[in-house]
């Protein structure tokens, strides 16, 4: 498994290093863009998102907020924001769940391209302008954007040393998913994406709408990616350090594992062989590390075997992670790679089984 994993990592690393960062160009005829945001009980997060939108509101034709039966002040906050800008639309969904909220919101989208991000995000400066320039220049069917974790002190009032370490490990683990997804997309074999920064043609969504696996409570982003890939659509990764959307790590282990369980649960509905193969290799290697660790307590041979594959994986992961962390302005996380390496095998094996056999839910 280590050899296959190494090959996958080096493919991603090669195409990541080979691809130049995108530099926006002024276009005489920019594309038209709608944004869709699904919200459920987001009164704590919305002020940060809305503040980041307000500074660049003139760069987008339409923003649609879908209020998914919130029980807090989410709707009030959105309504107040909409009174300030004519290109903002607010509505409350008739049914429940994020999947449904996205479908209802898409009925109001009227522009050529649509970009999605989450209510607990912060957009970088010139976010809409960069995306529109990339769309205009490349004319893709789907664009995967970068996402990273942020931890502003204004968001978390209570920050202990324990939580600080947990947040950094989460940020690093999330970065590993991002660079794997980015490298694979740049290598023309896209396997994953994140709905916190995803753009696509509106007509592609209309074609794919009935292929997004209704039995899963989430995963429209990945299922849309797989559909576009299946029909031979043009899928690109927008490599720009200035276009990373920021979101927040889970506040505690329970919240973290529930989120990852939800992500893992939808994997049983995947049909894309490259995605399944990659997930299988990652799982088996980490299972092998755990197995050899346990076996080392009983058989001396496995002590050496465990050290070889464990230290080899740290080295291989570092070769991929370090360039990505530097590019995405997360160099402070490099020193936490050993901590993630210890935590990761336990986490990936546990969440895989929990995702397959447990019951996931969205908020």
DOLOMI-997552 format. One line per 8 residues: their letters; for each residue x, y, z of C-alpha. Coordinates in Angstrom, 3 decimals. Example, Ala and Ser with C-alpha at 12.3 -4.5 7.8 and 13.67 -1.06 7.14 Angstrom:
% residues 2
AS = 12.300 -4.500 7.800; 13.670 -1.060 7.140
//
This chain:
% residues 363
XXXXXXXX = 0.000 0.000 0.000; 2.853 2.375 0.764; 4.117 2.165 -2.829; 0.682 2.905 -4.327; 0.145 5.741 -1.849; 3.552 7.194 -2.742; 2.661 7.132 -6.445; -0.619 8.980 -5.775
XXXXXXXX = 1.132 11.611 -3.669; 3.869 12.207 -6.235; 1.321 12.591 -9.045; -0.458 15.276 -7.004; 2.841 16.926 -6.050; 4.123 16.988 -9.637; 1.035 18.688 -11.049; 0.744 21.065 -8.087
XXXXXXXX = 4.320 22.293 -8.576; 3.985 22.304 -12.367; 0.886 24.522 -12.437; 1.422 28.264 -12.229; -0.761 30.378 -9.986; -3.633 32.108 -11.781; -3.208 35.792 -12.487; -6.517 37.628 -13.194
XXXXXXXX = -6.824 39.576 -16.432; -9.177 42.405 -17.229; -11.925 41.207 -19.542; -13.955 43.409 -21.842; -16.895 41.042 -21.517; -16.930 39.363 -18.069; -19.195 36.419 -17.352; -22.366 36.864 -15.320
XXXXXXXX = -22.352 35.223 -11.893; -24.870 34.224 -9.222; -23.891 33.151 -5.699; -25.866 30.650 -3.623; -25.576 30.333 0.168; -27.597 27.855 2.260; -28.098 28.895 5.883; -29.439 27.103 8.938
XXXXXXXX = -29.020 28.654 12.403; -25.990 30.709 11.390; -26.503 33.880 13.411; -23.024 33.512 14.932; -21.244 33.145 11.590; -23.241 35.319 9.189; -21.865 38.743 10.279; -18.348 37.692 9.237
XXXXXXXX = -19.523 36.373 5.867; -21.755 39.354 5.123; -18.992 41.773 6.024; -16.658 40.070 3.537; -19.369 40.178 0.854; -20.312 43.836 1.388; -16.862 45.110 0.392; -17.164 43.487 -3.059
XXXXXXXX = -20.920 43.383 -3.594; -20.614 45.376 -6.839; -18.554 42.581 -8.421; -21.426 40.077 -8.573; -24.786 40.213 -10.326; -26.854 38.173 -7.839; -26.543 36.611 -4.360; -29.197 34.155 -3.156
XXXXXXXX = -29.529 33.225 0.523; -31.673 30.175 1.326; -32.886 30.139 4.930; -33.402 26.480 5.847; -35.981 26.691 8.659; -33.631 28.472 11.068; -34.795 28.872 14.660; -32.355 31.654 15.613
XXXXXXXX = -31.889 35.170 14.163; -30.501 34.001 10.819; -33.483 35.242 8.797; -33.533 38.640 10.558; -29.820 39.176 9.855; -30.265 38.245 6.197; -33.307 40.467 5.752; -31.472 43.447 7.201
XXXXXXXX = -28.548 42.801 4.850; -30.817 42.506 1.805; -32.299 45.966 2.385; -28.894 47.496 1.661; -28.259 45.865 -1.720; -30.551 45.346 -4.707; -28.699 42.248 -5.975; -29.344 40.229 -2.785
XXXXXXXX = -32.308 37.830 -2.616; -33.513 36.154 0.594; -36.062 33.351 0.823; -37.122 30.635 3.268; -37.224 27.066 1.999; -40.466 25.102 1.886; -38.788 21.807 2.809; -35.867 20.797 5.021
XXXXXXXX = -32.157 20.033 4.593; -29.165 21.525 2.812; -29.667 19.423 -0.301; -33.197 20.732 -0.679; -32.144 24.306 0.184; -29.609 24.266 -2.633; -32.149 22.946 -5.122; -34.706 25.591 -4.185
XXXXXXXX = -32.083 28.339 -4.347; -30.939 27.257 -7.806; -34.441 27.931 -9.126; -33.762 31.642 -8.593; -30.295 31.670 -10.192; -30.452 33.552 -13.467; -26.841 33.982 -14.562; -24.530 31.884 -16.734
XXXXXXXX = -22.357 30.707 -13.837; -23.077 29.967 -10.180; -20.665 29.993 -7.251; -21.410 28.313 -3.916; -19.933 28.913 -0.492; -21.134 28.251 3.046; -22.643 30.561 5.639; -19.734 29.955 8.012
XXXXXXXX = -17.157 31.261 5.523; -15.137 34.430 5.079; -14.447 35.514 1.498; -11.073 37.017 0.571; -10.812 40.426 -1.072; -11.631 40.419 -4.792; -13.067 36.903 -4.524; -15.821 37.459 -7.097
XXXXXXXX = -13.551 39.368 -9.478; -10.932 36.585 -9.483; -13.504 33.848 -10.083; -15.181 35.771 -12.888; -11.832 36.398 -14.559; -10.942 32.687 -14.318; -14.333 31.643 -15.689; -14.092 34.079 -18.570
XXXXXXXX = -10.568 33.042 -19.531; -11.050 29.254 -19.235; -14.780 28.674 -19.862; -14.944 25.552 -17.639; -17.976 23.532 -16.655; -16.902 23.295 -13.019; -14.225 25.067 -10.963; -12.807 23.815 -7.672
XXXXXXXX = -11.583 26.583 -5.380; -9.292 26.502 -2.368; -10.602 26.399 1.208; -8.684 26.676 4.458; -9.477 26.811 8.142; -9.219 30.048 10.084; -9.461 30.733 13.804; -10.018 34.450 14.484
XXXXXXXX = -10.260 35.284 18.165; -13.475 37.189 17.476; -15.176 33.928 16.558; -14.202 31.840 19.568; -14.421 33.604 22.898; -12.993 30.669 24.878; -9.717 29.341 23.510; -7.815 26.823 25.601
XXXXXXXX = -4.413 25.312 24.830; -6.131 21.982 24.183; -8.543 23.500 21.693; -5.794 25.489 20.028; -3.865 22.276 19.313; -7.045 20.544 18.119; -7.819 23.399 15.741; -4.325 23.302 14.251
XXXXXXXX = -4.479 19.541 13.711; -7.874 19.995 12.047; -6.483 22.773 9.859; -3.597 20.571 8.794; -5.837 17.564 8.132; -8.141 19.771 6.058; -5.130 21.115 4.142; -4.129 17.531 3.292
XXXXXXXX = -7.565 16.950 1.769; -7.327 20.204 -0.155; -3.928 19.539 -1.712; -4.879 15.969 -2.614; -8.038 17.251 -4.314; -6.205 20.116 -6.009; -3.348 17.940 -7.269; -5.733 15.315 -8.595
XXXXXXXX = -7.807 17.944 -10.431; -4.683 19.515 -11.921; -3.669 16.011 -13.068; -7.008 15.734 -14.922; -8.354 13.089 -12.554; -10.541 15.107 -10.138; -11.745 13.095 -7.160; -13.024 15.600 -4.585
XXXXXXXX = -14.102 19.179 -4.044; -15.665 21.343 -1.355; -18.969 23.189 -1.568; -17.438 26.077 0.386; -15.746 27.233 -2.822; -17.235 25.758 -5.974; -18.364 27.338 -9.243; -20.166 25.770 -12.193
XXXXXXXX = -22.307 26.492 -15.236; -25.970 26.852 -14.363; -26.961 24.603 -17.273; -24.627 21.868 -15.980; -26.450 21.930 -12.640; -29.786 21.630 -14.426; -28.524 18.544 -16.258; -27.014 17.011 -13.108
XXXXXXXX = -29.836 17.827 -10.676; -31.414 14.382 -10.913; -28.066 12.605 -10.517; -27.063 13.938 -7.079; -28.081 10.899 -4.979; -31.178 11.895 -3.022; -30.538 9.217 -0.388; -27.516 11.164 0.932
XXXXXXXX = -28.130 14.194 3.154; -25.082 16.012 1.775; -22.510 15.618 -0.964; -24.058 17.610 -3.808; -20.609 19.096 -4.392; -18.825 15.762 -4.947; -21.747 14.147 -6.770; -21.896 17.151 -9.102
XXXXXXXX = -18.160 16.806 -9.707; -18.544 13.111 -10.505; -21.420 13.804 -12.908; -19.485 16.498 -14.796; -16.492 14.165 -14.926; -18.639 11.305 -16.234; -20.025 13.337 -19.133; -16.550 14.604 -20.058
XXXXXXXX = -17.039 18.154 -18.794; -14.173 20.577 -18.258; -13.147 20.547 -14.569; -10.409 22.889 -13.333; -8.790 23.894 -10.062; -8.347 27.620 -9.490; -4.822 27.868 -8.114; -4.714 31.300 -6.505
XXXXXXXX = -3.420 32.151 -3.033; -5.744 35.163 -3.055; -8.868 33.095 -3.679; -8.893 30.739 -0.689; -12.173 30.890 1.203; -11.748 30.651 4.968; -14.019 28.618 7.209; -13.792 27.381 10.789
XXXXXXXX = -12.682 24.130 12.404; -15.017 22.231 14.706; -15.160 23.550 18.247; -14.695 20.131 19.836; -13.937 16.503 18.983; -17.598 15.505 18.945; -18.442 18.145 16.351; -15.337 17.230 14.339
XXXXXXXX = -16.133 13.508 14.205; -19.782 14.146 13.312; -18.701 16.290 10.382; -16.180 13.744 9.154; -18.693 10.938 9.650; -21.110 12.841 7.405; -18.383 13.178 4.769; -17.482 9.493 5.019
XXXXXXXX = -21.090 8.299 4.893; -21.657 9.568 1.360; -18.650 7.589 0.077; -20.821 4.454 -0.102; -22.707 6.122 -2.959; -19.621 7.008 -5.000; -19.330 5.422 -8.445; -16.204 7.179 -9.740
XXXXXXXX = -13.438 4.564 -9.750; -10.583 7.024 -9.226; -12.233 8.407 -6.104; -12.974 4.921 -4.760; -9.452 3.695 -5.540; -7.825 6.677 -3.812; -10.015 6.353 -0.717; -9.311 2.615 -0.601
XXXXXXXX = -5.530 3.118 -0.745; -5.584 5.816 1.956; -7.757 3.687 4.238; -5.717 0.500 3.781; -2.402 2.247 4.432; -3.672 3.787 7.656; -5.247 0.492 8.696; -1.889 -1.167 8.024
XXXXXXXX = -0.167 1.363 10.284; -2.633 0.691 13.106; -2.408 -3.068 12.652; 1.388 -3.047 12.741; 1.335 -0.855 15.854; -0.871 -3.339 17.701; 1.091 -6.324 16.377; 4.342 -4.744 17.597
XXXXXXXX = 3.280 -5.403 21.184; 3.241 -9.127 20.454; 5.787 -9.698 17.686; 9.150 -7.837 17.719; 9.364 -7.864 13.905; 6.411 -5.493 13.616; 8.206 -2.805 15.641; 10.611 -2.249 12.747
XXXXXXXX = 7.837 -2.644 10.166; 5.682 -0.073 11.952; 8.508 2.460 12.175; 9.339 2.057 8.480; 5.833 2.675 7.133; 4.974 5.308 9.779; 8.096 7.416 9.221; 7.901 6.911 5.446
XXXXXXXX = 4.349 8.237 5.411; 5.356 11.308 7.430; 8.107 12.054 4.900; 5.860 11.494 1.880; 3.037 13.597 3.338; 5.475 16.391 4.217; 6.740 16.574 0.638; 3.173 17.277 -0.525
XXXXXXXX = 1.932 19.374 2.374; 4.803 21.818 2.832; 4.593 23.444 -0.656; 0.819 23.699 -0.316; 0.975 25.210 3.172; 3.477 27.810 2.022; 1.363 28.683 -1.019; -1.886 28.954 0.967
XXXXXXXX = -0.219 31.084 3.665; -0.418 28.434 6.384; 3.294 27.929 7.082; 2.610 27.966 10.815; 1.038 24.508 10.467; 4.169 22.750 9.169; 5.458 21.990 12.664; 2.235 20.130 13.491
XXXXXXXX = 2.688 17.480 10.774; 4.034 14.892 13.297; 0.970 15.444 15.530; -1.363 14.849 12.593; 0.582 11.748 11.594; -0.048 10.235 15.026; -3.721 11.190 15.098; -4.600 10.438 11.481
XXXXXXXX = -4.568 6.587 11.365; -6.906 6.359 14.360; -9.212 9.025 12.988; -9.446 7.744 9.406; -10.178 4.147 10.388; -12.758 5.167 12.999; -14.631 7.663 10.798; -14.643 5.266 7.839
XXXXXXXX = -16.430 2.562 9.824; -18.701 5.103 11.540; -19.555 6.710 8.217; -20.459 3.369 6.648; -22.433 1.923 9.552; -23.583 5.038 11.447; -26.361 7.496 10.658; -25.315 10.946 9.471
XXX = -27.312 14.163 9.813; -26.958 17.838 8.853; -27.423 20.166 11.810
//
